[in-house]
Amino acid sequence: MKLSDLSRLMAALEGVNEGRQEGLLNWRYRGRLVARQLDGTHVVIRSSFDARDLLLRSFPETFILPTRFAGHMMIVADLQHGDDDAIEEAVIEAWKLQTRP
């Protein structure tokens, strides 16, 4: 998956706005973070703790959990080497998580 693919996916999600901070892309729903670019091939995606654990077990080549994100509801996806469908599903779930009241 490329960042441009991710941007197209995010644009299709109702209420998600794309922005940039310090040159890196981020996507928010009503100001709430859905995902943000870490570098040219990695993004951090909002995730519940349960979903995050499942993603790490099911797709270890796609998702990682750096120590700095361990206490947060986030997971890092490898766009270059990861499973595109798994990343897409994680992003959609992140959007759903942020749209809940």
C-alpha positions in Angstrom: 0.0 0.0 0.0 1.2 3.5 -0.8 0.4 6.7 1.1 -1.6 7.8 -1.9 -3.8 4.6 -1.6 -4.3 5.4 2.1 -5.3 9.0 1.3 -7.9 7.7 -1.2 -9.2 5.3 1.4 -9.5 8.0 4.0 -11.2 10.3 1.6 -13.9 7.7 1.2 -14.6 7.7 4.9 -17.3 10.2 5.9 -16.1 13.1 7.9 -12.3 12.3 7.7 -10.1 15.3 6.9 -6.5 15.0 5.7 -3.9 17.4 7.1 -0.2 17.8 7.5 1.9 18.4 10.5 5.6 18.9 10.2 5.3 17.6 6.6 3.7 14.3 7.6 0.1 13.4 6.7 -2.6 12.8 9.3 -6.3 12.0 9.1 -8.8 13.1 11.6 -12.5 12.7 12.2 -13.9 15.8 13.9 -10.4 16.5 15.3 -10.0 13.0 16.6 -7.0 11.1 15.2 -7.7 8.2 12.9 -4.2 7.7 11.6 -1.0 9.6 11.0 2.1 9.1 8.9 5.3 8.3 10.8 7.7 8.1 7.9 7.6 7.1 4.2 6.4 3.6 4.8 4.8 3.5 8.3 1.6 4.9 9.8 0.2 4.8 13.3 -3.5 3.8 13.4 -5.9 4.3 16.3 -7.0 0.9 17.7 -8.7 -0.5 20.7 -6.4 -2.6 22.9 -8.3 -5.8 22.0 -8.3 -5.2 18.3 -4.6 -4.3 18.5 -3.7 -7.6 20.2 -5.6 -9.5 17.5 -3.9 -7.6 14.7 -0.4 -8.2 16.2 -1.1 -12.0 16.5 -2.8 -12.3 13.1 -0.6 -10.1 11.0 2.9 -9.9 12.6 4.5 -9.0 9.2 2.1 -6.0 8.9 1.7 -4.5 12.4 4.2 -3.7 15.1 3.9 -2.1 18.6 6.8 0.1 19.4 7.3 0.6 23.1 6.4 4.3 22.9 2.8 3.3 21.8 2.3 0.4 24.2 0.2 2.4 26.6 -1.8 4.1 23.9 -4.7 2.9 21.7 -2.5 2.7 18.6 -0.7 0.3 16.4 1.9 0.9 13.6 1.4 -0.5 10.1 4.1 -1.2 7.6 2.7 0.0 4.3 5.5 -1.3 2.2 5.6 -4.9 3.4 2.2 -5.3 5.1 -1.1 -6.9 4.0 -3.1 -4.2 2.3 -6.4 -5.7 3.2 -5.5 -5.9 6.9 -4.3 -2.3 6.9 -7.5 -1.2 5.2 -9.6 -3.0 7.7 -7.6 -1.5 10.6 -8.2 2.0 9.2 -11.9 1.4 8.8 -12.1 0.1 12.4 -10.1 3.2 13.6 -12.6 5.5 11.8 -15.5 3.6 13.4 -13.9 3.9 16.8 -13.6 7.6 16.5 -17.1 8.1 15.2 -18.6 6.6 18.4 -19.9 9.1 20.9 
